[in-house]
């Protein structure tokens, strides 16, 4: 009988617990009151390579001068109060389990014309000093948003960094017609609110880099999942759904 050579034990990477486990599609665990889950459940999570538009890396950072909080304290506070640091008009419905790997959060944002954008994000990674959110199909952009905190020149820094492409041709046009400016203002205000929470009043530094100016035309069909269009149709057809629900009673 031939003896089998013992196989080395397969060990998970040391940071495996901080990453979301692979899943083909997103699943929302419970829908908070006021949230709309029409563009997240069953969608795939998508990164910059699945997007259509130019690829951008956008970095927003603020120095928490005179603040004694450590990077871990900043991230803990950011996770626990994430929705409170967003500008008015945007609502983040945190997962029941909080910002932990694999959890999915729903988002309600503002679009021109009074349309409420229904979308969401998945927590791709989360540890004591950073966390990363990934967007679903149909979101305004395909990409990752990484929030981190670290020490630099004897001060604690809070940073948000976005690596993204517009998800489809319509979103790309929207970004060029003022969408980029709106997004920059959103993250700048978020960081100002976070800094103010700790008693800091430093300006937010913004660095915008076009990593790839080419459009990925092979992904033009992403427009089928466009959450802006689907959110508008959902709003317009609300009276029909309400009337149908009354008839079924």
BAGU-583320 format. One record per residue (C-alpha): x, y, z; residue in one letter. Coordinates in pm, whole numbers. Layout:
BEGIN
px, py, pz, rest
X, Y, Z, A $
...
***
This chain:
BEGIN
px, py, pz, rest
0, 0, 0, X $
137, 338, -97, X $
149, 589, 185, X $
-2, 929, 113, X $
213, 1232, 164, X $
55, 1450, 435, X $
-86, 1769, 286, X $
0, 2097, 456, X $
-286, 2243, 654, X $
-460, 2525, 471, X $
-458, 2833, 687, X $
-666, 3145, 636, X $
-479, 3475, 607, X $
-444, 3657, 938, X $
-674, 3935, 818, X $
-946, 3701, 681, X $
-1190, 3805, 954, X $
-1176, 4166, 833, X $
-1288, 4085, 475, X $
-1640, 4014, 349, X $
-1690, 3656, 235, X $
-1753, 3603, -134, X $
-2116, 3613, -248, X $
-2257, 3622, -601, X $
-2520, 3881, -511, X $
-2605, 4115, -226, X $
-2860, 4034, 40, X $
-3009, 4289, 280, X $
-3066, 4162, 633, X $
-3372, 4354, 743, X $
-3497, 4680, 593, X $
-3505, 4978, 829, X $
-3818, 5192, 851, X $
-3812, 5454, 575, X $
-3561, 5266, 359, X $
-3639, 5135, 10, X $
-3475, 4814, -106, X $
-3537, 4824, -482, X $
-3182, 4855, -620, X $
-2968, 4646, -386, X $
-3116, 4302, -313, X $
-2991, 4053, -574, X $
-2745, 4296, -733, X $
-2373, 4224, -768, X $
-2112, 4433, -591, X $
-1899, 4612, -852, X $
-1555, 4774, -848, X $
-1385, 5022, -1082, X $
-1310, 4758, -1346, X $
-1684, 4697, -1394, X $
-1764, 5067, -1444, X $
-1806, 5269, -1762, X $
-1653, 5614, -1712, X $
-1312, 5759, -1647, X $
-1138, 5618, -1342, X $
-1079, 5866, -1060, X $
-900, 5847, -730, X $
-1032, 6111, -494, X $
-874, 6169, -156, X $
-1024, 6387, 117, X $
-841, 6430, 447, X $
-862, 6645, 755, X $
-610, 6700, 1033, X $
-754, 6667, 1381, X $
-523, 6928, 1531, X $
-514, 6942, 1909, X $
-728, 6629, 1940, X $
-609, 6349, 2165, X $
-814, 6076, 1991, X $
-617, 5785, 1847, X $
-680, 5653, 1493, X $
-867, 5356, 1643, X $
-1092, 5591, 1842, X $
-1163, 5797, 1530, X $
-1263, 5490, 1326, X $
-1473, 5348, 1609, X $
-1662, 5678, 1631, X $
-1694, 5699, 1251, X $
-1843, 5349, 1229, X $
-2088, 5400, 1513, X $
-2209, 5742, 1394, X $
-2154, 5717, 1019, X $
-2500, 5841, 923, X $
-2472, 6146, 1151, X $
-2171, 6284, 963, X $
-2341, 6285, 622, X $
-2479, 6612, 477, X $
-2853, 6676, 500, X $
-3059, 6520, 224, X $
-2873, 6188, 235, X $
-2971, 5904, 466, X $
-2756, 5601, 553, X $
-2950, 5309, 699, X $
-2682, 5120, 891, X $
-2700, 4739, 898, X $
-2837, 4586, 1218, X $
-2493, 4435, 1285, X $
-2321, 4770, 1224, X $
-2035, 4833, 985, X $
-1887, 4484, 982, X $
-1752, 4276, 689, X $
-2021, 4149, 453, X $
-2304, 4363, 588, X $
-2516, 4562, 342, X $
-2651, 4912, 411, X $
-2928, 5094, 224, X $
-2893, 5458, 117, X $
-3140, 5729, 25, X $
-2983, 6019, -164, X $
-3105, 6334, -337, X $
-3123, 6372, -715, X $
-3227, 6671, -927, X $
-3603, 6705, -971, X $
-3684, 6590, -620, X $
-3613, 6224, -695, X $
-3489, 6016, -403, X $
-3210, 5783, -513, X $
-3245, 5439, -355, X $
-2917, 5249, -348, X $
-2676, 5098, -97, X $
-2326, 4972, -22, X $
-2160, 4654, 104, X $
-1895, 4656, 376, X $
-1603, 4497, 193, X $
-1346, 4538, 472, X $
-1340, 4665, 829, X $
-1072, 4664, 1099, X $
-981, 4893, 1390, X $
-827, 5170, 1178, X $
-1011, 5155, 845, X $
-1319, 5029, 662, X $
-1409, 5001, 295, X $
-1750, 5018, 129, X $
-1823, 4872, -217, X $
-2104, 4979, -447, X $
-2376, 4764, -611, X $
-2480, 4755, -976, X $
-2682, 5065, -1063, X $
-2511, 5293, -808, X $
-2389, 5626, -955, X $
-2036, 5487, -957, X $
-1862, 5151, -950, X $
-1589, 5145, -690, X $
-1461, 5146, -336, X $
-1467, 5409, -64, X $
-1204, 5358, 205, X $
-1224, 5545, 535, X $
-910, 5544, 745, X $
-730, 5721, 1025, X $
-359, 5738, 1100, X $
-96, 5953, 1265, X $
112, 6201, 1067, X $
342, 6475, 1198, X $
221, 6427, 1557, X $
-145, 6463, 1460, X $
-430, 6222, 1389, X $
-557, 6232, 1030, X $
-903, 6122, 913, X $
-928, 6033, 545, X $
-1183, 5920, 287, X $
-1049, 5787, -42, X $
-1266, 5693, -341, X $
-1152, 5484, -638, X $
-1434, 5490, -891, X $
-1576, 5506, -1241, X $
-1923, 5629, -1336, X $
-2137, 5315, -1360, X $
-2290, 5389, -1700, X $
-2296, 5655, -1977, X $
-2579, 5855, -1816, X $
-2395, 5878, -1484, X $
-2076, 5979, -1667, X $
-2260, 6270, -1828, X $
-2407, 6363, -1490, X $
-2064, 6364, -1323, X $
-1925, 6594, -1594, X $
-2223, 6831, -1556, X $
-2171, 6899, -1188, X $
-2185, 6555, -1029, X $
-1816, 6553, -945, X $
-1851, 6886, -765, X $
-2151, 6759, -566, X $
-1966, 6444, -466, X $
-1658, 6643, -357, X $
-1874, 6871, -145, X $
-2045, 6571, 15, X $
-1723, 6408, 135, X $
-1572, 6742, 236, X $
-1873, 6816, 454, X $
-1863, 6463, 595, X $
-1503, 6511, 707, X $
-1577, 6857, 847, X $
-1862, 6710, 1050, X $
-1638, 6429, 1176, X $
-1365, 6675, 1272, X $
-1617, 6902, 1448, X $
-1736, 6604, 1651, X $
-1385, 6586, 1798, X $
-1359, 6964, 1837, X $
-1130, 7029, 1537, X $
-1189, 7304, 1281, X $
-918, 7231, 1024, X $
-978, 7269, 647, X $
-1036, 6956, 438, X $
-762, 6880, 185, X $
-884, 6743, -149, X $
-673, 6564, -409, X $
-834, 6451, -737, X $
-644, 6230, -982, X $
-774, 6090, -1312, X $
-614, 5745, -1308, X $
-753, 5635, -1647, X $
-915, 5883, -1891, X $
-1056, 5610, -2116, X $
-1423, 5511, -2123, X $
-1501, 5138, -2098, X $
-1757, 5115, -2375, X $
-1800, 4741, -2325, X $
-1991, 4827, -2006, X $
-2245, 5064, -2164, X $
-2523, 4813, -2085, X $
-2479, 4896, -1714, X $
-2747, 5157, -1777, X $
-3004, 4875, -1743, X $
-2947, 4874, -1366, X $
-2932, 5256, -1331, X $
-3065, 5318, -980, X $
-3156, 5679, -1061, X $
-3393, 5575, -1341, X $
-3537, 5288, -1139, X $
-3586, 5513, -835, X $
-3771, 5770, -1047, X $
-3997, 5502, -1196, X $
-4063, 5364, -847, X $
-4169, 5711, -730, X $
-4389, 5780, -1035, X $
-4568, 5445, -1008, X $
-4629, 5475, -632, X $
-4998, 5575, -677, X $
-5059, 5264, -890, X $
-4905, 5039, -626, X $
-5108, 5209, -354, X $
-5431, 5167, -555, X $
-5349, 4802, -624, X $
-5284, 4738, -253, X $
-5624, 4889, -165, X $
-5803, 4663, -413, X $
-5641, 4354, -264, X $
-5769, 4435, 87, X $
***
